Amino acid sequence: MTAGAMKVRMTSMPCGARVVQLLTASGETTNEALHRAIIGSFSCTPDQVGERAIPQGVVRYAMTLPGWTAIRKELDTVTLVAEAGMIILIDDHTDTMRTADVLASPKTLVTDVKMGANEGGRETFTATASVSVRGWIQVTRCAPQHRIFVVVAAPTKQGFDEITRLAKSGRCLRANEAPPVWPDEAAPK
């Protein structure tokens, strides 16, 4: 990207449970070489004790989902399931993720994705998630440079309609509001 006469380059690099963002800005034509040299010198050595302290499955988005449980919790991602189907919430703090990248990610647990029409701000798709599913993905902007991806997949029309109805309760969290905690699937109910 270019800012006035200045050249700006940004690279996001995973490092353990975190993402390090490197930004260089220069009026010089050597900016690309400098940027690559800095990236090449970057060394990631996560502290294993510190890594375990990072909360997993915390997404700054609220939805009313009675009876839903978490089957997978990762940094900034939670996968929720119920009889109706599956909802995946992905917190994008970098504002760099694209819809196609999200659906191609192993986080979504779906394969053979075929994109459909855009319906009411949601991009529809069909895919495989151990069974054939249909779903949609929606991007909600919570703040400048902060978005939430909501990915929905259901094996039946009834489940699809139920999840779509439940998703209407979704919203970004307010300042100082605690994120929801969903029970793990293995936890007693």
C-alpha positions as CSV (number, residue, x, y, z in Angstrom):
1,M,0.0,0.0,0.0
2,T,1.1,3.6,-0.5
3,A,0.7,6.4,2.0
4,G,1.3,9.7,0.1
5,A,4.9,9.5,-1.1
6,M,5.7,6.8,1.5
7,K,5.7,3.1,0.7
8,V,4.2,0.9,3.4
9,R,4.5,-2.9,3.6
10,M,2.8,-5.2,6.2
11,T,3.3,-8.9,6.9
12,S,1.5,-11.0,9.4
13,M,3.4,-13.9,10.8
14,P,2.1,-16.6,13.2
15,C,4.2,-17.1,16.3
16,G,2.7,-19.8,18.6
17,A,-0.8,-18.6,19.6
18,R,-0.1,-15.1,18.5
19,V,0.2,-13.2,15.2
20,V,3.1,-10.7,14.9
21,Q,2.5,-7.9,12.4
22,L,5.5,-6.3,10.9
23,L,5.0,-2.9,9.3
24,T,7.7,-0.9,7.4
25,A,7.4,2.5,5.9
26,S,9.9,4.3,3.7
27,G,10.2,6.9,1.1
28,E,13.1,4.9,-0.4
29,T,12.8,2.4,-3.2
30,T,14.8,-0.1,-1.0
31,N,11.8,-0.6,1.3
32,E,11.0,-4.0,-0.2
33,A,14.5,-5.3,0.4
34,L,14.5,-3.8,3.9
35,H,11.1,-5.4,4.7
36,R,12.3,-8.8,3.4
37,A,15.5,-8.5,5.5
38,I,13.6,-7.8,8.7
39,I,11.2,-10.7,8.0
40,G,14.2,-13.0,7.4
41,S,15.7,-11.9,10.7
42,F,12.5,-12.6,12.7
43,S,12.8,-15.6,15.0
44,C,9.8,-17.0,16.8
45,T,10.4,-18.8,20.1
46,P,7.1,-19.1,22.0
47,D,7.2,-19.6,25.7
48,Q,5.3,-22.9,26.3
49,V,4.1,-21.9,29.7
50,G,2.9,-18.5,28.4
51,E,1.2,-20.2,25.4
52,R,-1.0,-22.3,27.8
53,A,-2.1,-19.1,29.5
54,I,-3.7,-17.6,26.4
55,P,-7.4,-18.2,26.5
56,Q,-8.7,-20.4,23.6
57,G,-12.1,-20.1,22.1
58,V,-12.7,-16.5,23.2
59,V,-14.5,-14.5,20.5
60,R,-15.8,-11.0,21.2
61,Y,-19.3,-11.7,19.7
62,A,-22.5,-12.6,21.6
63,M,-25.3,-15.0,20.3
64,T,-28.2,-16.5,22.2
65,L,-27.6,-20.2,21.6
66,P,-29.3,-22.3,24.3
67,G,-28.1,-26.0,24.3
68,W,-25.1,-25.4,22.0
69,T,-21.7,-26.7,23.0
70,A,-18.1,-26.1,21.9
71,I,-16.4,-28.9,20.1
72,R,-13.3,-26.9,19.2
73,K,-11.7,-23.9,20.8
74,E,-8.6,-22.1,19.3
75,L,-7.2,-18.7,19.6
76,D,-9.9,-16.3,18.4
77,T,-12.1,-19.2,17.1
78,V,-14.8,-21.3,18.6
79,T,-16.8,-24.1,16.8
80,L,-20.3,-24.7,18.3
81,V,-22.6,-27.6,17.6
82,A,-26.1,-28.7,18.3
83,E,-28.6,-31.0,16.6
84,A,-29.4,-28.3,14.0
85,G,-25.8,-28.0,12.7
86,M,-22.6,-26.0,13.3
87,I,-21.6,-22.4,13.9
88,I,-18.0,-21.2,13.7
89,L,-17.1,-17.8,15.1
90,I,-13.8,-16.4,14.0
91,D,-12.4,-13.1,15.4
92,D,-10.4,-11.3,12.8
93,H,-8.3,-8.6,14.6
94,T,-6.0,-8.1,11.6
95,D,-8.8,-7.1,9.2
96,T,-7.0,-9.0,6.5
97,M,-8.9,-12.3,6.2
98,R,-11.0,-12.9,3.0
99,T,-14.2,-14.9,2.9
100,A,-12.6,-17.5,0.6
101,D,-9.6,-17.9,2.9
102,V,-11.9,-18.4,5.9
103,L,-13.9,-21.2,4.1
104,A,-10.6,-22.8,2.9
105,S,-9.2,-22.8,6.4
106,P,-9.0,-26.0,8.5
107,K,-10.8,-24.0,11.2
108,T,-14.1,-24.4,9.3
109,L,-14.0,-28.2,9.2
110,V,-15.6,-28.1,5.7
111,T,-14.3,-29.3,2.4
112,D,-15.4,-29.2,-1.3
113,V,-16.8,-25.7,-0.8
114,K,-19.0,-24.3,-3.7
115,M,-20.0,-20.7,-3.3
116,G,-23.5,-19.6,-4.0
117,A,-25.4,-16.3,-4.1
118,N,-25.2,-13.4,-1.8
119,E,-28.4,-13.3,0.2
120,G,-29.0,-10.4,2.6
121,G,-25.3,-9.7,3.3
122,R,-24.5,-13.4,3.7
123,E,-22.6,-15.5,1.1
124,T,-24.2,-18.9,0.7
125,F,-22.3,-22.1,0.1
126,T,-22.6,-25.9,-0.1
127,A,-19.8,-28.1,1.3
128,T,-18.9,-31.4,3.0
129,A,-18.4,-31.6,6.8
130,S,-18.5,-35.5,7.1
131,V,-21.9,-35.1,5.5
132,S,-23.2,-32.8,2.8
133,V,-24.2,-29.4,4.2
134,R,-25.4,-26.0,3.1
135,G,-24.5,-22.8,4.9
136,W,-23.6,-19.2,4.8
137,I,-20.8,-16.9,5.9
138,Q,-21.3,-13.4,7.2
139,V,-18.8,-10.7,8.1
140,T,-19.7,-8.3,10.9
141,R,-17.5,-5.2,11.4
142,C,-17.2,-4.6,15.1
143,A,-14.7,-1.7,15.0
144,P,-12.2,-0.4,12.5
145,Q,-9.8,-3.2,11.9
146,H,-11.9,-5.8,13.8
147,R,-14.4,-8.1,12.1
148,I,-16.2,-11.3,13.1
149,F,-16.8,-14.1,10.6
150,V,-19.9,-16.2,11.3
151,V,-19.8,-19.5,9.4
152,V,-23.0,-21.6,9.5
153,A,-23.4,-25.2,8.2
154,A,-26.4,-27.5,8.5
155,P,-27.1,-30.9,7.0
156,T,-30.9,-30.3,6.7
157,K,-33.2,-27.4,5.6
158,Q,-34.8,-27.4,9.0
159,G,-31.4,-27.1,10.8
160,F,-30.3,-24.4,8.3
161,D,-33.5,-22.4,9.0
162,E,-33.2,-22.8,12.7
163,I,-29.5,-21.6,12.8
164,T,-30.4,-18.7,10.5
165,R,-33.1,-17.6,13.0
166,L,-30.8,-18.0,16.0
167,A,-28.1,-16.0,14.2
168,K,-30.3,-12.9,14.2
169,S,-29.4,-12.6,17.9
170,G,-25.7,-12.2,17.1
171,R,-23.9,-8.9,17.9
172,C,-20.5,-7.4,18.6
173,L,-19.7,-7.1,22.3
174,R,-19.9,-3.7,24.0
175,A,-16.8,-2.1,25.6
176,N,-16.0,-3.9,28.8
177,E,-18.6,-6.7,28.2
178,A,-17.3,-10.2,29.0
179,P,-17.3,-12.6,26.0
180,P,-19.6,-15.6,26.3
181,V,-18.3,-18.9,27.4
182,W,-19.8,-21.9,25.8
183,P,-19.6,-25.3,27.6
184,D,-17.4,-28.0,26.1
185,E,-19.2,-30.8,24.4
186,A,-17.8,-33.3,26.9
187,A,-18.8,-31.3,29.9
188,P,-21.8,-32.5,31.9
189,K,-25.0,-30.7,31.2
